[in-house]
């Protein structure tokens, strides 16, 4: 699975994919795809700038209109969207980097404004408490979602499969299934948001069932070793956090181990919010039940990443915020160069094209 040398900047063979280092670019929504959700040239420049990473995982990409829940995020459910992604894949491959497309359904973390007035959907009719959501018509309170009928779940699984097919046609190296951060698949996994009494709820096994069906469907398109899964066992984002989180996610990771996946991507850091329902789960715990490659994520520095890899807790580390303002993050790590200041929050999701997106100086340009 991996080379003998274990260091952040050392290469790794990921099931036949030769990655030049163990630095992954984490999936980060940037809202630059326009109202039509079609990836574009400025996005191709953005990803191409960061292609010295060993692996790029794209921003979350919706599998259908029903899946939408973020203003101007990209999709993969039309030919035009697929064509837009093709230029990004070409830009990244042209720099010798591997790229996976992250597949996304927002579930209850959405609003009827995204769906022509139709209700959002979820495992159960339980709304997000707390913050408002940015909709196409401005900030509004979250709404109570409609519980999905069992037969509708099968159609969503087919949407994942169709999205995986488009990703393969475009030329991606693989796909990551987003089952974290309070989006639809995470909502099914967790007892806080899944209070169903049918075959998709009521037990750990049943709550896991939809994710299993999605992976099985996607694995009919891609070999399982080109399919990754992302989990967030400690996260509170989108009003998540279940009392039985440790038992549930240990069970889920053990089930995922049966597939021979490309990797399991675990948000083990607490910088994205922590539910505080017990001790945080660690990569070391996941290593006991998942034998494939592990990616750690959230709040890592070069030093803590090196330590996690050296100790065998992780095979790769995904960096998010550092990649926003440092397109040459790997080169900075390699040469001991300082990082640029963190990107201004106001530009993270701005529709203003290059500003705060592709205009950060590289270390060589800054005279390092």
Secondary structure, 3 states (H helix, E strand, C coil): CCCCCCCCCCCEEECCEEECCCEEECCCCCCCCCCCCCCCHHHHHHHHHCCCCCEEECCCEECCCCCCCCCCCCECCCHHHHHHHHHHHHHHHCCCCEEEEEEECCCCCCCHHHCCCCCCEECCCCCCCCCCEEECCEEECCCCCEECCHHHHHHHHHHHHHHHHHHHHHCCCEEEEECCCCCHHHHHHCCCCCCCCCCCCCCHHHHHHHHHHHHHHHCCCCCHHHEEEEECCCCCCCCCCCCCHHHHHHHHHHHHHHHCCCEEEEECCCCCCCCCCCCCCCHHHHHHHCCCCEEEECCCCHHHHHHHHHCCCCCEEEECHHHHHCCCHHHHHHHCCCCCCCCCHHHCCCCCCCCCCCCCCCCCCCCC
